[in-house]
Amino acid sequence: MKRQLVLVALTICAVLPVAQAQKVGETVATPFQGFAHSAKGSQLRDQVNDLVALVRAKRLSDAERKAIELQEKFEASFDRKMRQYSFQSKEEYLEFKQSAPEQFEWIDWGYKETLQMKAFIAADKREFPTALSILATIEKIAPASAGTAAERGYILNQLGQPENALAAYKKALSLSTRYQSQRPFQAAALRGIGFALIELSKLDEAEAVFNDSLKIEPANKVALNELAYIRDLRAKR
């Protein structure tokens, strides 16, 4: 049986504009949407949605140019004497603010999305070191982003590093369980964990995890395909 690749975070981001992704996450309530306009770069959201639309249309050369342009626009407003962080929900923002060791600039979530699109494009070109470098930057700027951790897990699986991939996916699962805004990545994180467990020959654990993912997304073809693959592996023993 031919296995399906476990594309996770960036594929989700690539098919949902920023505003729509927030709606799916059922986290960013109207009061926060108004509050979030205080974040630096919020005026660029329409351009971020245009970038995501280019990725959806697979116009990746145009998307890459747009992402570079947008990143420069966001960063032109940064106060270089301060750290910058990006959050998708008020919950994330307030929790981080309470424990932050120093004052920081709140950057609109669109900045994170812009960098995520750059990582997607690099991964699509199989420029995995570049993609991993961008994802590492995102994880520092958007510490609550489950999608970023999940995408790092996907790339590590592609590089034949299932143990490292497993750790990344477990982080994605933890974040997607902790924050409602990150909940759309929960099933994808579970599938990534299952994929890595198969690579580590832990079939019973992998089967349980894929079944857990189907409780969230019952008809997911990747999970169903992987469960069939597990059955084939057992039949050949």
C-alpha positions as CSV (number, residue, x, y, z in Angstrom):
1,M,0.0,0.0,0.0
2,K,1.2,3.5,-0.9
3,R,1.3,5.7,2.1
4,Q,0.0,9.3,2.1
5,L,2.3,12.0,3.3
6,V,1.2,13.7,6.5
7,L,0.9,17.3,5.4
8,V,-0.3,19.2,8.4
9,A,0.2,22.8,9.5
10,L,1.0,24.7,6.3
11,T,-1.6,23.0,4.2
12,I,-4.2,24.1,6.7
13,C,-2.9,27.7,6.7
14,A,-2.7,27.6,2.9
15,V,-6.4,26.9,2.4
16,L,-7.7,29.4,5.0
17,P,-7.3,33.1,4.9
18,V,-6.3,34.7,8.2
19,A,-9.8,35.9,9.1
20,Q,-11.4,32.6,8.1
21,A,-8.9,30.6,10.1
22,Q,-9.8,32.5,13.2
23,K,-13.4,31.7,12.6
24,V,-12.7,28.0,12.3
25,G,-10.7,28.1,15.5
26,E,-13.7,29.6,17.2
27,T,-11.4,31.6,19.5
28,V,-11.1,35.1,18.3
29,A,-14.3,36.7,19.5
30,T,-15.4,40.0,18.2
31,P,-14.1,41.9,21.3
32,F,-10.6,40.6,20.6
33,Q,-10.8,41.4,17.0
34,G,-11.3,45.0,17.9
35,F,-8.7,44.8,20.6
36,A,-6.3,43.1,18.1
37,H,-6.2,46.3,16.0
38,S,-3.8,47.6,18.6
39,A,-1.2,45.1,17.3
40,K,1.4,46.5,15.0
41,G,0.8,45.6,11.4
42,S,-2.9,45.0,11.7
43,Q,-3.5,47.3,8.7
44,L,-1.7,44.7,6.5
45,R,-4.2,41.9,7.1
46,D,-5.9,42.3,3.7
47,Q,-2.5,41.9,2.1
48,V,-1.8,38.8,4.1
49,N,-5.0,37.3,2.9
50,D,-3.9,38.2,-0.7
51,L,-0.7,36.3,0.0
52,V,-2.6,33.2,1.3
53,A,-4.8,33.3,-1.8
54,L,-1.7,33.2,-4.0
55,V,-0.5,30.1,-2.1
56,R,-4.0,28.5,-2.5
57,A,-3.8,29.2,-6.2
58,K,-0.3,27.6,-6.3
59,R,1.1,30.8,-7.7
60,L,4.2,30.2,-5.5
61,S,6.6,32.5,-7.4
62,D,4.2,35.4,-7.0
63,A,3.5,34.3,-3.4
64,E,7.2,34.3,-2.5
65,R,7.7,37.8,-3.8
66,K,4.6,39.0,-1.9
67,A,5.8,37.3,1.3
68,I,9.2,39.0,1.1
69,E,7.5,42.4,0.5
70,L,5.1,41.9,3.4
71,Q,7.8,40.8,5.8
72,E,9.7,43.9,5.0
73,K,6.6,46.0,5.6
74,F,5.9,44.4,9.0
75,E,9.5,44.7,10.1
76,A,9.9,48.3,9.1
77,S,7.7,49.2,12.0
78,F,9.5,47.2,14.6
79,D,11.2,48.9,17.6
80,R,14.6,47.3,17.5
81,K,15.1,47.9,21.2
82,M,12.3,45.6,22.0
83,R,11.3,41.9,21.4
84,Q,8.4,41.2,19.1
85,Y,5.7,38.5,19.7
86,S,2.5,37.5,17.8
87,F,-0.7,36.0,19.1
88,Q,-3.9,34.7,17.6
89,S,-6.1,35.0,20.7
90,K,-6.6,37.2,23.7
91,E,-6.0,34.1,25.9
92,E,-2.5,33.6,24.4
93,Y,-1.7,37.3,24.6
94,L,-2.7,37.8,28.2
95,E,-1.1,34.6,29.5
96,F,2.2,35.5,27.9
97,K,2.0,39.1,29.1
98,Q,1.6,38.0,32.7
99,S,4.9,36.0,32.6
100,A,6.9,38.1,30.1
101,P,10.3,39.1,31.6
102,E,10.2,42.4,29.8
103,Q,8.1,44.7,27.7
104,F,7.5,43.6,24.2
105,E,5.8,44.7,21.0
106,W,2.6,42.9,20.0
107,I,2.8,42.2,16.3
108,D,-0.3,41.2,14.3
109,W,-0.9,37.5,13.7
110,G,-0.5,38.3,10.0
111,Y,3.2,38.6,10.5
112,K,3.3,35.0,11.7
113,E,1.2,33.9,8.7
114,T,3.5,35.7,6.3
115,L,6.6,33.8,7.7
116,Q,4.6,30.6,7.7
117,M,3.8,31.1,4.0
118,K,7.6,31.6,3.3
119,A,8.3,28.3,5.1
120,F,5.5,26.6,3.1
121,I,7.1,27.7,-0.1
122,A,10.5,26.6,0.9
123,A,9.2,23.2,2.0
124,D,7.3,22.9,-1.3
125,K,10.7,23.4,-3.1
126,R,12.2,20.8,-0.7
127,E,14.5,23.5,0.7
128,F,14.0,21.9,4.1
129,P,16.9,23.6,6.0
130,T,15.5,27.0,4.9
131,A,12.0,26.0,5.9
132,L,13.2,24.8,9.3
133,S,15.1,28.0,9.9
134,I,12.0,30.1,9.2
135,L,9.9,27.9,11.5
136,A,12.5,28.3,14.3
137,T,12.0,32.1,13.9
138,I,8.3,31.7,14.0
139,E,8.4,29.6,17.2
140,K,10.3,32.4,19.0
141,I,7.9,35.1,17.8
142,A,4.6,33.1,18.1
143,P,5.3,30.7,21.0
144,A,1.6,29.4,21.1
145,S,1.5,28.4,17.4
146,A,0.7,24.7,17.2
147,G,0.7,24.8,13.4
148,T,4.4,25.8,13.4
149,A,5.4,22.9,15.6
150,A,3.4,20.5,13.5
151,E,4.9,21.7,10.3
152,R,8.4,21.3,11.8
153,G,7.4,17.7,12.6
154,Y,6.3,17.1,9.0
155,I,9.6,18.3,7.7
156,L,11.6,16.2,10.2
157,N,9.6,13.1,9.1
158,Q,10.5,13.9,5.5
159,L,14.1,14.1,6.6
160,G,14.0,10.6,8.2
161,Q,14.1,11.9,11.7
162,P,11.1,10.3,13.3
163,E,12.2,10.7,16.9
164,N,12.7,14.5,16.5
165,A,9.4,14.6,14.5
166,L,7.6,12.9,17.3
167,A,8.8,15.5,19.8
168,A,7.7,18.3,17.5
169,Y,4.3,16.8,17.0
170,K,3.8,16.3,20.7
171,K,4.5,20.0,21.2
172,A,1.9,20.8,18.6
173,L,-0.6,18.5,20.3
174,S,0.1,20.2,23.7
175,L,-0.4,23.7,22.2
176,S,-3.5,22.7,20.3
177,T,-5.0,21.2,23.5
178,R,-4.0,24.2,25.7
179,Y,-5.3,27.0,23.5
180,Q,-8.7,27.0,21.8
181,S,-7.3,29.2,19.0
182,Q,-4.9,26.3,18.1
183,R,-7.5,23.6,18.2
184,P,-7.8,23.2,14.4
185,F,-4.3,21.6,14.5
186,Q,-5.1,18.9,17.1
187,A,-6.1,16.1,14.7
188,A,-3.2,16.9,12.4
189,A,-0.8,16.8,15.3
190,L,-2.2,13.3,16.3
191,R,-1.8,12.1,12.7
192,G,1.8,13.3,12.7
193,I,2.5,11.5,16.0
194,G,1.0,8.4,14.5
195,F,3.1,8.6,11.4
196,A,6.3,9.0,13.4
197,L,5.4,6.1,15.7
198,I,5.0,3.8,12.6
199,E,8.4,4.8,11.5
200,L,9.7,3.9,15.0
201,S,7.9,0.5,14.7
202,K,5.5,1.3,17.5
203,L,2.4,0.1,15.7
204,D,0.0,-0.3,18.7
205,E,0.7,3.2,19.9
206,A,0.3,4.5,16.3
207,E,-3.0,2.8,15.9
208,A,-4.4,4.2,19.1
209,V,-3.3,7.7,18.1
210,F,-4.8,7.5,14.6
211,N,-8.1,6.3,16.2
212,D,-8.0,9.3,18.5
213,S,-7.5,11.6,15.5
214,L,-10.6,10.0,13.9
215,K,-12.7,11.0,16.9
216,I,-12.0,14.6,15.8
217,E,-12.0,14.2,12.0
218,P,-13.9,10.9,11.4
219,A,-13.5,10.8,7.6
220,N,-9.9,11.9,7.3
221,K,-8.3,9.9,4.5
222,V,-4.8,10.1,5.8
223,A,-5.7,8.5,9.1
224,L,-7.8,5.8,7.5
225,N,-4.9,5.1,5.0
226,E,-2.4,4.8,7.8
227,L,-4.6,2.5,9.8
228,A,-4.9,0.3,6.7
229,Y,-1.1,0.5,6.3
230,I,-0.7,-0.7,9.9
231,R,-3.0,-3.7,9.2
232,D,-0.9,-4.6,6.1
233,L,2.3,-4.4,8.2
234,R,0.9,-6.8,10.8
235,A,-0.4,-9.2,8.1
236,K,3.2,-9.5,6.7
237,R,4.7,-10.4,10.0
